[in-house]
Amino acid sequence: MQERSTSERQTRKTDERSVAPVPAPADVGIVAAMPMELSDLVTGLKKVYKYQSVAVPVIEGEYGEKIVAIATGGMGRAAAARAAEVLIAGHRPRWLISAGFAGALNPAYGRNDLILPSQVIDREGGSFAAEAPENMGARVQHAKGRLLTVDRVVLKVADKAELHRFYQADLVDMESSAVAAVCRDKMVPFVSIRVISDDAHSDLPDEIRGVMNPSGVYRVGAALRSIWRRPSSAKDFWTLYEHSIEAADRLSKFVIRCLDDLPGRLG
């Protein structure tokens, strides 16, 4: 694996004596909140380079005949927008994908279901059409739907039901509308790919908000304090971890199949 780093001015040094060239334009840029969401895809890339701009690590490599650049921006709209802007400025992708976990609002959606949202909305009235090609993901069972982006993890069944009723939304995340807004402003085709990590019939533990940092990494100290206060939360955290591993595996494999359905420019 080759490694190189970058500043926001896009100077990339392999060591103190030489400067690497600016990256070639990417066929596909992908914004994810957490590294685990696309770990299988990253493992399968060839000719890999690592870049580091302020707070946004980017991994670039070749998948088949495509150049793919993946930015792990962290959780939330501000982080996702920053990651999308870094990818567009530095890697100039032909397509930009927001990929990651989502919660189900529609009771018909189950955990680990794969979704290609046809519309992304937010609570401020923003509405964005996804531009996935008609054949994208056709070889894998998946659903369409309306995706709502919010600013907090939705924990309770009653809150999920209310969002489903009020917004007519099928699933919820914390990033996609921000990526879609950047794509609209920069005139880059936008796609969202999501996997359901929690269904509409189950509450999430109250402690989950306190133990996750904005990068999507567990705060160990906060988790230990939660377990001290409520010992049964240890089982909840372990279950969430297992579900996250399953969801990440499903998501990464689906993104790989979807990449096959996007036109490339290599070769």
C-alpha positions as CSV (number, residue, x, y, z in Angstrom):
1,M,0.0,0.0,0.0
2,Q,1.3,3.5,-0.9
3,E,0.7,6.3,1.5
4,R,0.7,10.1,1.1
5,S,-0.8,13.0,2.9
6,T,-2.3,16.2,1.9
7,S,-3.0,19.7,3.3
8,E,-6.1,21.7,2.3
9,R,-3.9,23.4,-0.4
10,Q,-3.5,19.9,-1.9
11,T,0.2,19.6,-1.6
12,R,1.1,16.0,-1.1
13,K,4.4,14.9,0.3
14,T,5.7,11.3,0.2
15,D,8.6,12.5,2.3
16,E,10.3,15.8,3.0
17,R,12.2,15.8,-0.3
18,S,9.5,15.2,-2.9
19,V,5.9,16.3,-3.7
20,A,3.5,13.8,-5.3
21,P,1.2,14.9,-8.1
22,V,-2.4,16.0,-7.7
23,P,-4.7,13.0,-7.8
24,A,-6.3,12.0,-11.1
25,P,-10.0,12.8,-11.3
26,A,-12.1,10.1,-9.6
27,D,-14.9,8.2,-11.3
28,V,-16.7,7.9,-7.9
29,G,-16.4,9.7,-4.7
30,I,-18.0,8.2,-1.5
31,V,-18.8,10.0,1.7
32,A,-19.2,7.8,4.8
33,A,-19.5,8.7,8.5
34,M,-17.5,5.8,9.9
35,P,-14.6,3.7,8.5
36,M,-16.4,0.4,9.4
37,E,-19.2,1.2,7.0
38,L,-17.1,0.6,3.9
39,S,-14.2,-1.6,5.2
40,D,-14.7,-4.4,2.7
41,L,-14.6,-2.0,-0.2
42,V,-11.4,-0.3,1.1
43,T,-9.8,-3.7,1.5
44,G,-10.5,-4.6,-2.1
45,L,-9.0,-1.4,-3.6
46,K,-5.8,-1.5,-5.7
47,K,-3.1,1.1,-6.0
48,V,-4.2,2.7,-2.8
49,Y,-3.2,6.2,-1.6
50,K,-4.1,7.8,1.7
51,Y,-4.6,11.6,2.0
52,Q,-5.3,13.7,5.1
53,S,-6.9,17.1,4.9
54,V,-8.1,18.9,8.0
55,A,-10.4,16.4,9.9
56,V,-11.2,14.4,6.7
57,P,-9.2,11.3,5.8
58,V,-9.5,10.2,2.2
59,I,-8.5,6.8,0.7
60,E,-8.2,6.7,-3.1
61,G,-7.7,3.5,-5.1
62,E,-8.8,1.5,-8.1
63,Y,-11.8,-0.8,-8.1
64,G,-11.9,-2.7,-11.4
65,E,-11.5,0.0,-14.0
66,K,-12.7,2.9,-11.8
67,I,-10.9,5.3,-9.6
68,V,-12.7,5.6,-6.2
69,A,-12.1,8.2,-3.5
70,I,-13.6,7.6,-0.1
71,A,-13.9,10.3,2.6
72,T,-14.7,9.4,6.2
73,G,-16.2,12.6,7.4
74,G,-17.8,11.7,10.8
75,M,-21.4,11.9,11.9
76,G,-23.8,14.7,11.1
77,R,-24.5,17.2,8.3
78,A,-21.6,19.6,8.9
79,A,-19.1,16.7,8.8
80,A,-20.7,15.2,5.7
81,A,-20.8,18.5,3.9
82,R,-17.1,19.1,4.7
83,A,-16.2,15.6,3.4
84,A,-18.1,16.1,0.2
85,E,-16.4,19.5,-0.4
86,V,-13.0,17.9,0.1
87,L,-13.7,15.1,-2.4
88,I,-15.1,17.5,-5.0
89,A,-12.2,20.0,-4.6
90,G,-9.4,17.4,-4.5
91,H,-10.6,14.4,-6.5
92,R,-13.3,15.9,-8.9
93,P,-15.5,12.8,-8.9
94,R,-18.0,12.2,-11.7
95,W,-20.5,10.8,-9.2
96,L,-20.7,11.3,-5.4
97,I,-22.3,8.7,-3.2
98,S,-23.5,9.2,0.4
99,A,-23.2,5.7,1.9
100,G,-23.9,4.5,5.4
101,F,-26.3,3.3,8.1
102,A,-29.9,4.5,8.4
103,G,-32.8,3.9,10.7
104,A,-36.1,2.5,9.4
105,L,-39.2,4.7,9.8
106,N,-41.4,2.6,7.6
107,P,-42.4,-0.5,9.5
108,A,-42.1,-2.6,6.3
109,Y,-38.3,-2.1,6.3
110,G,-36.3,-4.6,8.3
111,R,-32.8,-4.6,9.7
112,N,-30.1,-5.1,7.0
113,D,-32.4,-4.1,4.2
114,L,-30.6,-2.3,1.4
115,I,-32.0,1.0,0.2
116,L,-31.4,3.3,-2.8
117,P,-33.4,6.3,-1.8
118,S,-35.1,8.1,-4.7
119,Q,-35.5,11.3,-2.7
120,V,-33.7,12.9,0.2
121,I,-35.4,15.6,2.4
122,D,-34.6,17.5,5.6
123,R,-36.7,19.1,8.3
124,E,-36.0,22.6,6.9
125,G,-37.8,21.8,3.7
126,G,-34.9,20.8,1.5
127,S,-35.6,18.2,-1.1
128,F,-33.1,16.5,-3.4
129,A,-33.6,13.9,-6.1
130,A,-31.1,11.0,-6.2
131,E,-29.7,10.4,-9.6
132,A,-28.8,6.7,-9.5
133,P,-28.9,5.0,-13.0
134,E,-32.0,2.9,-13.6
135,N,-30.0,-0.3,-13.5
136,M,-28.0,0.5,-10.4
137,G,-28.1,-2.3,-7.9
138,A,-30.6,-4.3,-10.1
139,R,-28.8,-7.6,-9.4
140,V,-29.3,-7.2,-5.6
141,Q,-32.6,-7.1,-3.8
142,H,-33.2,-3.6,-2.5
143,A,-35.9,-1.0,-1.9
144,K,-36.4,2.6,-2.9
145,G,-38.0,5.2,-0.6
146,R,-37.8,8.7,0.8
147,L,-34.9,9.4,3.2
148,L,-35.1,12.1,5.9
149,T,-31.9,13.6,7.3
150,V,-32.0,14.8,10.9
151,D,-29.5,16.1,13.4
152,R,-29.9,13.5,16.2
153,V,-30.1,9.8,16.4
154,V,-33.7,8.8,16.6
155,L,-34.0,6.4,19.5
156,K,-37.7,5.7,20.3
157,V,-40.3,3.8,18.3
158,A,-42.8,6.6,18.9
159,D,-40.5,9.2,17.5
160,K,-39.8,7.0,14.4
161,A,-43.6,6.6,13.9
162,E,-44.1,10.3,14.1
163,L,-41.4,11.1,11.6
164,H,-42.8,8.5,9.3
165,R,-46.3,10.0,9.5
166,F,-45.3,13.7,9.3
167,Y,-42.7,13.5,6.6
168,Q,-43.9,10.4,4.7
169,A,-40.3,9.2,5.0
170,D,-39.2,5.6,5.0
171,L,-35.8,5.9,6.6
172,V,-33.7,8.4,8.5
173,D,-30.0,9.3,8.6
174,M,-27.8,12.2,9.7
175,E,-25.7,13.0,6.5
176,S,-27.4,12.5,3.1
177,S,-29.1,15.8,2.7
178,A,-25.9,17.7,3.4
179,V,-24.0,15.7,0.7
180,A,-26.9,16.2,-1.7
181,A,-26.9,20.0,-1.1
182,V,-23.1,20.2,-1.9
183,C,-23.6,18.1,-5.0
184,R,-26.4,20.4,-6.2
185,D,-24.3,23.5,-5.7
186,K,-21.3,21.9,-7.4
187,M,-23.4,20.2,-10.1
188,V,-22.2,16.7,-9.4
189,P,-24.6,13.8,-9.7
190,F,-25.7,12.5,-6.3
191,V,-26.6,9.0,-5.1
192,S,-27.4,7.7,-1.6
193,I,-26.9,4.1,-0.6
194,R,-28.1,3.0,2.8
195,V,-28.5,-0.1,4.9
196,I,-31.1,-0.3,7.7
197,S,-29.2,-0.7,11.0
198,D,-32.2,-0.5,13.3
199,D,-35.9,-1.1,12.4
200,A,-39.0,0.9,13.2
201,H,-40.2,-1.6,15.9
202,S,-37.2,-1.3,18.3
203,D,-36.0,1.4,20.7
204,L,-32.3,2.1,20.8
205,P,-30.6,2.5,24.2
206,D,-30.8,6.0,25.6
207,E,-27.0,5.9,26.3
208,I,-26.1,5.6,22.6
209,R,-26.0,9.4,22.2
210,G,-23.5,9.8,25.0
211,V,-21.1,7.1,24.0
212,M,-20.6,8.0,20.4
213,N,-18.3,10.8,19.4
214,P,-18.8,12.8,16.2
215,S,-16.4,10.5,14.3
216,G,-18.7,7.5,15.1
217,V,-16.2,6.0,17.5
218,Y,-17.3,4.8,21.0
219,R,-16.2,6.9,23.9
220,V,-14.8,4.1,26.1
221,G,-15.1,6.1,29.3
222,A,-18.7,7.1,28.6
223,A,-19.6,3.5,27.8
224,L,-18.0,2.3,31.1
225,R,-19.9,4.9,33.1
226,S,-23.2,3.9,31.3
227,I,-22.5,0.2,32.2
228,W,-21.8,1.2,35.8
229,R,-25.1,3.1,36.1
230,R,-27.1,0.4,34.2
231,P,-25.3,-3.0,34.0
232,S,-27.8,-4.3,31.4
233,S,-26.5,-1.7,28.9
234,A,-23.4,-3.8,28.4
235,K,-25.6,-6.4,26.6
236,D,-27.3,-3.6,24.6
237,F,-23.9,-2.2,23.5
238,W,-22.7,-5.7,22.4
239,T,-25.9,-6.3,20.5
240,L,-25.5,-2.9,18.7
241,Y,-21.9,-3.8,17.9
242,E,-22.9,-7.1,16.3
243,H,-25.7,-5.5,14.4
244,S,-23.3,-2.8,13.1
245,I,-20.9,-5.4,11.9
246,E,-23.7,-7.2,10.0
247,A,-25.0,-4.0,8.5
248,A,-21.5,-2.8,7.5
249,D,-20.9,-6.1,5.7
250,R,-24.2,-5.8,3.8
251,L,-23.6,-2.2,2.9
252,S,-20.0,-2.6,1.7
253,K,-20.9,-5.5,-0.6
254,F,-23.9,-3.6,-2.0
255,V,-21.8,-0.5,-2.7
256,I,-19.3,-2.7,-4.6
257,R,-22.1,-4.1,-6.7
258,C,-23.5,-0.6,-7.4
259,L,-20.0,0.6,-8.5
260,D,-20.2,-2.0,-11.2
261,D,-23.3,-0.3,-12.6
262,L,-21.7,3.2,-12.8
263,P,-19.9,4.3,-15.9
264,G,-16.1,4.7,-15.5
265,R,-13.4,6.5,-17.5
266,L,-10.4,4.3,-16.9
267,G,-9.1,2.0,-19.6
